[in-house]
Amino acid sequence: MSSAAFTPLVPPPEVDEKGGQEFLRVILCDGGLSIAMQRAFEDPETWGLVLATLARQAAHIFASDENISPSEILERICLEFDQQLMGPDEGSDARRTMEN
């Protein structure tokens, strides 16, 4: 059991002004992913936009900390994404051991 306290991210400032609906929360917990999500879109294709946006933002964050271009990081993210999609379906099991 971890002794670290949970520290949630602060929502973007426009949420206070405009409101919004949280539909995805992903937490690294005890070496695995803990995921809470709900349906938020009329069509499943919108998830493609969400996942692409997350991948691009992750690439920029990672690249800002490393001496690697965002495009190279994005390529690595996409390769792993494809490999994970081709693997066994974990269904609703939100736990996955994260390798460091």
Contact map, one row per residue, 1 for C-alpha under 8 A:
1110000000000000000000000000010000000000000000000000000000000000000000000000000000000000000000000000
1111000000000000000000000000010000000000000000000000000000000000000000000000000000000000000000000000
1111100000000000000000000000000000000000000000000000000000000000000000000000000000000000000000000000
0111110000000000000000000000000000000000000000000000000000000000000000000000000000000000000000000000
0011111000000000000000000000000000000000000000000000000000000000000000000000000000000000000000000000
0001111100000000000000000000000000000000000000000000000000000000000000000000000000000000000000000000
0000111110000000000000000000000000000000000000000000000000000000000000000000000000000000000000000000
0000011111000000000000000000000000000000000000000000000000000000000000000000000000000000000000000000
0000001111100000000000000000000000000000000000000000000000000000000000000000000000000000000000000000
0000000111110000000000000000000000000000000000000000000000000000000000000000000000000000000000000000
0000000011111010000000000000000000000000000000000000000000000000000000000000000000000000000000000000
0000000001111111000000000000000000000000000000000000000000000000000000000000000000000000000000000000
0000000000111111100000000000000000000000000000000000000000000000000000000000000000000000000000000000
0000000000011111111000000000000000000000000000000000000000000000000000000000000000000000000000000000
0000000000111111111100000000000000000000000000000000000000000000000000000000000000000000000000000000
0000000000011111111000000000000000000000000000000000000000000000000000000000000000000000000000000000
0000000000001111111000000000000000000000000000000000000000000000000000000000000000000000000000000000
0000000000000111111100000000000000000000000000000000000000000000000000000000000000000000000000000000
0000000000000111111110000000000000000000000000000000000000000000000000000000000000000000000000000000
0000000000000010011111000000000000000000000000000000000000000000000000000000000000000000000000000000
0000000000000000001111100000000000000001000000000000000000000000000000000000000000000000000000000000
0000000000000000000111111000000000000000000000000000000000000000000000000000000000000000000000000000
0000000000000000000011111000000000011111000000000000000000000000000000000000000000000000000000000000
0000000000000000000001111100000000111100000000000000000000000000000000000000000000000000000000000000
0000000000000000000001111110000000111000000000000000000000000000000000000000000000000000000000000000
0000000000000000000000011111000011110000000000000000000000000000000000000000000000000000000000000000
0000000000000000000000001111100011100000000000000000000000000000000000000000000000000000000000000000
0000000000000000000000000111111111000000000000000000000000000000000000000000000000000000000000000000
0000000000000000000000000011111111000000000000000000000000000000000000000000000000000000000000000000
1100000000000000000000000001111100000000000000000000000000000000000000000000000000000000000000000000
0000000000000000000000000001111110000000000000000000000000000000000000000000000000000000000000011110
0000000000000000000000000001111111000000000000000000000000000000000000000000000000000000000000111100
0000000000000000000000000111101111100000000000000000000000000000000000000000000000000000000001111100
0000000000000000000000000111100111110000000000000000000000000000000000000000000000000000000001100000
0000000000000000000000011110000011111000000000000000000000000000000000000000000000000000000001100000
0000000000000000000000111100000001111100000000000000000000000000000000000000000000000000000000000000
0000000000000000000000111000000000111110000000000000000000000000000000000000000000000000000000000000
0000000000000000000000110000000000011111000000000000000000000000000000000000000000000000000000000000
0000000000000000000000100000000000001111100000000000000000000000000000000000000000000000000000000000
0000000000000000000010100000000000000111110000000000000000000000000000000000000000000000000000000000
0000000000000000000000000000000000000011111101000000000000000000000000000000000000000000000000000000
0000000000000000000000000000000000000001111100000000000000000000000000000000000000000000000000000000
0000000000000000000000000000000000000000111111000000000000000000000000000000000000000000000000000000
0000000000000000000000000000000000000000111111110000000000000000000000000000000000000000000000000000
0000000000000000000000000000000000000000001111111000000000000000000000000000000000000000000000000000
0000000000000000000000000000000000000000101111111100000000000000000000000000000000000000000000000000
0000000000000000000000000000000000000000000111111110000000000000000000000000000000000000000000000000
0000000000000000000000000000000000000000000111111111000000000000000000000000000000000000000000000000
0000000000000000000000000000000000000000000011111111100000000000000000000000000000000000000000000000
0000000000000000000000000000000000000000000001111111110000000000000000000000000000000000000000000000
0000000000000000000000000000000000000000000000111111111000000000000000000000000000000000000000000000
0000000000000000000000000000000000000000000000011111111100000000000000000000000000000000000000000000
0000000000000000000000000000000000000000000000001111111110000000000000000000000000000000000000000000
0000000000000000000000000000000000000000000000000111111111000000000000000000000000000000000000000000
0000000000000000000000000000000000000000000000000011111111100000000000000100110000000000000000000000
0000000000000000000000000000000000000000000000000001111111110000000001000100000000000000000000000000
0000000000000000000000000000000000000000000000000000111111111000000000000000000000000000000000000000
0000000000000000000000000000000000000000000000000000011111111100000000000000000000000000000000000000
0000000000000000000000000000000000000000000000000000001111111110000001101100100000000000000000000000
0000000000000000000000000000000000000000000000000000000111111111000001000000000000000000000000000000
0000000000000000000000000000000000000000000000000000000011111111100000000000000000000000000000000000
0000000000000000000000000000000000000000000000000000000001111111110001001000000000000000000000000000
0000000000000000000000000000000000000000000000000000000000111111111111001000000000000000000000000000
0000000000000000000000000000000000000000000000000000000000011111111000000000000000000000000000000000
0000000000000000000000000000000000000000000000000000000000001111111000000000000000000000000000000000
0000000000000000000000000000000000000000000000000000000000000111111100000000000000000000000000000000
0000000000000000000000000000000000000000000000000000000000000011111110000000000000000000000000000000
0000000000000000000000000000000000000000000000000000000000000010011111011000000000000000000000000000
0000000000000000000000000000000000000000000000000000000000000010001111111000000000000000000000000000
0000000000000000000000000000000000000000000000000000000100110110000111111100000000000000000000000000
0000000000000000000000000000000000000000000000000000000000100000000011111110000000000000000000000000
0000000000000000000000000000000000000000000000000000000000000000000111111111000000000000000000000000
0000000000000000000000000000000000000000000000000000000000100110000111111111100000000000000000000000
0000000000000000000000000000000000000000000000000000001100100000000001111111110000000000000000000000
0000000000000000000000000000000000000000000000000000000000000000000000111111111000000000000000000000
0000000000000000000000000000000000000000000000000000000000000000000000011111111100000000000000000000
0000000000000000000000000000000000000000000000000000001000100000000000001111111110000000000000000000
0000000000000000000000000000000000000000000000000000001000000000000000000111111111000000000000000000
0000000000000000000000000000000000000000000000000000000000000000000000000011111111100000000000000000
0000000000000000000000000000000000000000000000000000000000000000000000000001111111110000000000000000
0000000000000000000000000000000000000000000000000000000000000000000000000000111111111000000000000000
0000000000000000000000000000000000000000000000000000000000000000000000000000011111111100000000000000
0000000000000000000000000000000000000000000000000000000000000000000000000000001111111110000000000000
0000000000000000000000000000000000000000000000000000000000000000000000000000000111111111000000000000
0000000000000000000000000000000000000000000000000000000000000000000000000000000011111111100000000000
0000000000000000000000000000000000000000000000000000000000000000000000000000000001111111000000000000
0000000000000000000000000000000000000000000000000000000000000000000000000000000000111111100000000000
0000000000000000000000000000000000000000000000000000000000000000000000000000000000011111110000000000
0000000000000000000000000000000000000000000000000000000000000000000000000000000000001011111000000000
0000000000000000000000000000000000000000000000000000000000000000000000000000000000000001111111000000
0000000000000000000000000000000000000000000000000000000000000000000000000000000000000000111110000000
0000000000000000000000000000000000000000000000000000000000000000000000000000000000000000011111000000
0000000000000000000000000000000000000000000000000000000000000000000000000000000000000000011111100000
0000000000000000000000000000000011100000000000000000000000000000000000000000000000000000010111110000
0000000000000000000000000000000111100000000000000000000000000000000000000000000000000000000011111000
0000000000000000000000000000001110000000000000000000000000000000000000000000000000000000000001111100
0000000000000000000000000000001110000000000000000000000000000000000000000000000000000000000000111110
0000000000000000000000000000001110000000000000000000000000000000000000000000000000000000000000011111
0000000000000000000000000000001000000000000000000000000000000000000000000000000000000000000000001111
0000000000000000000000000000000000000000000000000000000000000000000000000000000000000000000000000111
